[in-house]
C-alpha cells in the first residue's frame, strides 16, 4: 500500500506545539528546556520521514531523520540526571558519555554514504536499510541508551523524596516503555520486520510526547502555587504572656 503522510504530519504538528508550550511555560527551566528539546526531536523526525517518503531516492533526508533521533537518548539521560538531583555528581558521566557517542554517530551519518543506504515507505511506516558495521553499532548505542534510561529512572524514583520529581520520572519511564514495547511487538508481528524499528519507535513515541505534556502541566501548576506566607509578628505567641503590673 502507498505511504500516507497524514499520521506523521499530525504527530509532528502536535509535538511542535507541545515544544512551544514547554519552552514558554512557567516552571523550572532546567527541566522544561530538555523537555522542549525532546519534543523538537520527536517532531523533527516526523517531518523528516515525510520528506524521506516523498523523495525516497534522496538519502539526504534519510540521513537527516537518523541525525535527528540520534540525540534522543543523550537528552533523555540528561533529563533523568537533572530530575535525580544526585548527591554523587559522577553520575553525570552517563549523559555526557552519550552526548559524546551521539556526536560520533552524527558525524558518521554525515560523512559515510553507506551508513543508511535505502528507505522504503509503506502505509505509515518507513523502512530503512543500513550496512554493517553501522547497523549493529547504532542498534547497540540506541537500545542500550534506552535501557539505561528506564533503569536509571526507576532507581531515581525509588530514591526521590519530592513527590513531584517522582511523578516526573514515572512519566518519563512510562513514555519510553510506551513506545519501546509496542515497537518490539509490531516487529514480531510483521512478516517483513527488517528496517522498521526507527519509524515504528518514533510513531509510538507519541506516547512519550503525551507523558512529557504531563510533566509540563505539572510544572505549570507547581509554579502557580502560592508561597507560604511568613508568620505575622502580630500573631499571638503560643505561650501565655505574663500579666501586667
GIWO-V951526 format. One record per backbone hydrogen bond with DSSP energy under -0.5 kcal/mol. NH is the residue of the N-H (numbers start at 0). CO is the residue of the C=O. If there is no record, write none. Layout:
((NH | CO) (NH | CO))
//
This chain:
((3 | 122) (8 | 4) (9 | 5) (10 | 6) (11 | 7) (12 | 8) (13 | 9) (14 | 10) (15 | 11) (16 | 12) (17 | 13) (18 | 14) (19 | 15) (20 | 16) (21 | 17) (22 | 18) (23 | 19) (24 | 20) (24 | 21) (28 | 26) (30 | 27) (31 | 27) (32 | 28) (34 | 30) (35 | 31) (36 | 32) (37 | 33) (38 | 34) (39 | 35) (40 | 36) (41 | 37) (42 | 38) (43 | 39) (44 | 40) (45 | 41) (46 | 42) (47 | 43) (48 | 44) (49 | 45) (50 | 46) (51 | 47) (52 | 48) (53 | 49) (54 | 50) (57 | 54) (58 | 56) (60 | 57) (61 | 57) (62 | 58) (63 | 59) (64 | 60) (65 | 61) (66 | 62) (67 | 63) (68 | 64) (69 | 65) (70 | 67) (71 | 68) (74 | 70) (75 | 71) (76 | 72) (77 | 73) (78 | 74) (79 | 75) (80 | 76) (81 | 77) (82 | 78) (83 | 79) (84 | 80) (85 | 80) (88 | 86) (90 | 87) (91 | 88) (92 | 89) (93 | 90) (94 | 90) (95 | 91) (96 | 92) (97 | 93) (98 | 94) (99 | 95) (100 | 96) (101 | 97) (102 | 98) (103 | 99) (104 | 100) (105 | 101) (106 | 102) (107 | 103) (108 | 104) (109 | 105) (110 | 106) (111 | 107) (112 | 110) (114 | 111) (116 | 128) (117 | 128) (119 | 126) (121 | 124) (122 | 0) (123 | 121) (124 | 121) (126 | 119) (127 | 194) (128 | 117) (130 | 113) (133 | 130) (134 | 130) (136 | 132) (137 | 133) (138 | 134) (139 | 135) (140 | 136) (141 | 137) (142 | 138) (143 | 139) (144 | 140) (145 | 141) (146 | 142) (147 | 143) (148 | 144) (149 | 145) (150 | 146) (151 | 147) (152 | 148) (153 | 149) (154 | 150) (155 | 151) (156 | 152) (157 | 153) (158 | 154) (159 | 155) (159 | 156) (162 | 160) (165 | 161) (166 | 162) (167 | 163) (168 | 164) (169 | 165) (170 | 166) (171 | 167) (172 | 168) (173 | 169) (174 | 170) (175 | 171) (176 | 172) (177 | 173) (178 | 174) (178 | 175) (179 | 175) (180 | 176) (182 | 178) (183 | 179) (184 | 180) (185 | 181) (186 | 182) (187 | 183) (188 | 184) (189 | 185) (195 | 192) (199 | 195) (200 | 196) (201 | 197) (202 | 198) (203 | 199) (204 | 200) (205 | 202) (206 | 203) (208 | 204) (209 | 205) (210 | 206) (211 | 207) (212 | 208) (213 | 209) (214 | 210) (215 | 211) (216 | 212) (217 | 213) (218 | 214) (219 | 215) (220 | 216) (221 | 217) (222 | 218) (223 | 219) (224 | 221) (234 | 231))
//
